[in-house]
Amino acid sequence: MRDYLLEVGMEEIPARFLLKLRDQLAEKLAAFLAEERISFQSIETYATPRRLALRVEGLSDQQSALEEEVRGPSVKVGQDNEGNLTKAALGFLKGQACQKEDLFVKEVKGTDYFFVNKVAEQKKVEEVLKAIPTVLASMHFPVTMRWSDLNLEYIRPIHWILSLLEDQVINFEFAGIQANNFSHGHRFLTKNDKVIIKNSRDYENALEKMYVIASFEKRQEKIYQQIQAIEDERGWVIPENDELLEEVTAIVEWPTAFYGSFEEKYLEIPQEMVITAMRDHQRYFYVLDPKSKELLPYFISVRNGNDQHIDQVIKGNQKVLRARLADGLFFYQEDLKLSLKEDLAKLSSLKEHFKLGTYSQKQERVKHLLEELMDFIDLSAQDQKTILRASEIYKFDLVTQAVNEFAELQGVIGGIYAKHYGEEDSVAQAIAQQYLPTSAGGKLPDKPAAAALSIADKLDSLIAYFKADMIPTGSNDPYALRRQAMGLIDILLDQSWNIDLKSLLVKINHEDADSAADYLNDLLSFIEARIQVRLGNLGMDYDIIQAALAQKQLNPVKIKETAKSLQDFKAAKPVEFSKMIENLARVVNLGEKVSEQVKITDNLAESQLEKDLIEKIVAIEDLQDTSRLMEYFESISPMIASYLELHMVNADQEALRHNRYQMMYQLTQTILSLMDPRKVVHK
């Protein structure tokens, strides 16, 4: 058992991609070794801004044995009447490098064939590892660069490759670089000096002596401990931020945390702007007072180096932050010199897109949409008042200088300024949360009014872009319409609002129903696809999702409830589930043959079973809740099976035949209002 070390040294890798690329390299190498029949115990991964590396531990010395039966021609073709081998059989032997004595006969589907046992060559691990360039070439990147005259695109130009099996260099060439036994130390602290790695097990220690902590996790833990030490020493509260900690770890090789300060006058700026300037623009951790939880005029940063001349580093960082905060204070003060009315007037000349209308027009459309939406959801009088007022002003912050400088605070700035202009807190909150969620699984609006405004804003955007034929294709989605549709679904699910989006969209666009038909169908399919993704992420089976999506309405809440009920029933009672789906599918196949509904009568019933089933079908009208309908289907399933076995729906007597088809039809309408059982795989 031996260890193999691979390191690819590059120019600085973008922080947001580093961990995914590290893990991708490990996955691809593991797959390569498995395909090459080389066993191993584990893979240790490393990543810094300038390198992706891994060490494979417990490698076998050679490929595992592989013996397989290879089928040749049939005996009829491979042997003549005298028992001699034909050219077909001899050619087969030659191709497999085997002798006549290696042949044996096996029957396959009633026909005898010649076979040989073929034993694959067992290459030594040294030979197998020379194919590592195929692993490196198979990497996929979100962005790429080209350099020199190479016909190669990579995340960043490659400068060195370290390839060691214990103490032996595994020679190969990739991207014009010859694999060797050296790495490089810290770019500044060692002036990028070469580090000779004598053995694969020496890797971490050798680099650490050259001011590089190769392990991402160890580097991250060191940063965390350094920040904790500052927090304890100063008596501050430094809110944990895993995303920021990961990003900072990805941009340093030898971390040294420090703190700096800024003038208290900048605390006049809204806290969100100060935090954004520090956290998002400068990658600083902000500081809170332990008692009041108010923002303090300090920050924590991490240097890529040691503590030498740290005072100059602190001064430099303070200078950069001071400039940003000075801009923020200026923009904030200038914004407040204007009235809300003046800001709103500017929206009439600001377009969302050159193919779309102005933001003033968008606010008008959203207000109309909210008026229609209120017929679908139960909102209090206060919430209705809140959303209608918010819809009249909610985009005004787009013309402010603060949003121009801090674009990521759209909506948030609007909420802060709305309070300044005397709007009610509920209106300000709705404006502040209009863009939520901003990412998959992100925070959702926490009040009904804010949720309603966010839904209306997203629906209006989806309608506008689809109407303008700016529909996402493939992976291309420049206007984040997939995210908006997913956010719409998540909010509806979170609020448990039973809204049929088909009915809502038809009602909104009733004035131009004919011209809207095409893009509305595309939009409904688009939203349906997002529901499918969301349910798939919840671990639901594909066929169950398709069955639930086939219901007549496009109601995300009801679709999820149906899919979950089916999934739970399948897990708890798989046999009964299969029988229920089969019985309901038989009903739907019969019921779909009827085009109109008439009253069912039990006077034509020929058995007590038929009377009981008619009674059950009539009673179904009182059931609306998804879980109760599922319980109903489960309970009625054995009755349906017995009925269809003992009674012919397509009876000879016309009145009886019509009555029985009506039974199937009315039951079918209820089934299809919830799901299409024919889409479920149940056998």
Buried (B, 14 or more C-beta within 10 A) or exposed (E): EBBBBBBBBBBEBBBEBBBEBBBBBBEBBBEBBEEBBBBBEEBBBBBBBBBBBBBBBEBBEBBEEEEEEEEBBBBEBBBEEEEEBBEBBEBBBEEBEBEEEBBEEEEEEEEBBBBBEBEEEEBEBBEBBBEBBEBBEEBEBEEEEEBEEEEBEBBBBBBBBBBBBEEBBBEBEBBEBEBBBBBBBBBEBBEEBBBEBEBBBBBBEBBBEBBBBBBBEBBBBBBBEBBEEBBEEBEBBBEEEEEBBBBBBBBBBBBBBBBBBBEEEBBEBBEBBBBBBBBEBBBBBBBBEEEEEEBBBBBBBBBBBBEEEEEEBBEEBBEBBBEBBBBBBBBBEEBEEBEBEEBBBBBEEEBBEEEBEBBBBBBBBBBBBBBBBBEBBEBEEEBBBBBBBBBBBBBBBBBBBBBEBBEBBBBBBBBBBBBEBEBBEBBBBBBBBBBBBEEEEEEBBEBBBBBBBBBBBBBBBBBBBBBEEBBBEEEEEEBEBBBBBBBBBBBBBBBEBBBBBBBBBBBBBEEEEEEBEEBBEBBBEBBBEBBBBBBEEEEBBEBBBBBBBBBEBBBBBBBBBBBBBBBEBBEEEEEBBBBBBBBBBBBBEBBEEBEEEEEBEEEBBEEEBBBBBBEBBBEBEEBEEBEEBBBBBBEBBEBBBBBBEEBEBEBEEEEBBBBBBBBBBBBBBBBBBBBBBBBBEBE
